Amino acid sequence: MLFAFQRPLILVAHPDDETLGCAGLLQRMAASLVVFATDGAAPRHGFEHTFGTLQRYSETRFQEAALVLQQVPNCTFQRLVKPDGTHFVDENLFQELPQAFASLCQMASRFSPDAIVSHTYEGGHIDHDACSFLAMHVAVALALPRFEFPLYHRSRNGTTILQQFSDPGADPIEWQLTETEVACKKKMLDAYASQPGLASAFRLDAERIRPAIRTDFSVAPVRDYSYRNWWQRLWRGGLSASALLWKFKEFEVRQHQQARERV
């Protein structure tokens, strides 16, 4: 058997991440739960000019996600929620890790997955890296095997690298999608109409994951985070890698304190 699991929880930052990284995997699973960590509507990037409001942009993305995941048998999705019932803001997940962790633990406990799959820690997007961190802690808390997939990062010379792991790790599990799986994956990506160009930018016929062995998030893969959209307009969110690492440290200190209190 290619996979050591058949009932994964797949934690991703935004609608379309699950399709880009795992559409073929999802098609081969007996059951799966996709958990979206953020509202998918990053501020400061002008989406409200196209969609009217950021709320409307977020609603559009999740309407698309619902249609997309209907293409996959036995796949459901949920969204992380704060205690007040609202969702985590895109590019700000790292600011509220304890609440996100609690929500994810609850969802995982109800679904009873046999593995958790999420982003690798690669410096491509601050929400992707926050998901990698959360997946590690939830996997430890629930004694689950953890796997990771790559999406994108930048090389030292600034070249964008797609779907390749940026650092050494466990040997990856790689597979070729069948023609039927490729056709389904393309249909899924095309349904994300608010994110044009995905099917042409990313390779559709192959995927890879690997066992996640990282336990140390003390070194950021980048100095800070900046993004390009598919029209090559530079996005500057002013997102500091050091701020991300500080929040990681705060979370782990809090976890250790709570563990001591329970003893």
Secondary structure, 3 states (H helix, E strand, C coil): CCCCCCCEEEEECCCCHHHHHHHHHHHHCCCEEEEECCCCCCCCCCHHHHHCCHHHHHHHHHHHHHHHHCCCCCEEEEECCCCCCCCCCCCCHHHHHHHHHHHHHHHHHHHCCCEEEEECCCCCCHHHHHHHHHHHHHHHHHCCCEEEECCEEECCCCCEEECCCCCCCCCCEEEECCHHHHHHHHHHHHHCCCCCCHHHHCCCCEEEEEECCCCCCCCCCCCEEEEECCCCCEEEEEEEHHHHHHHHHHHHHHHHHHHHHHC
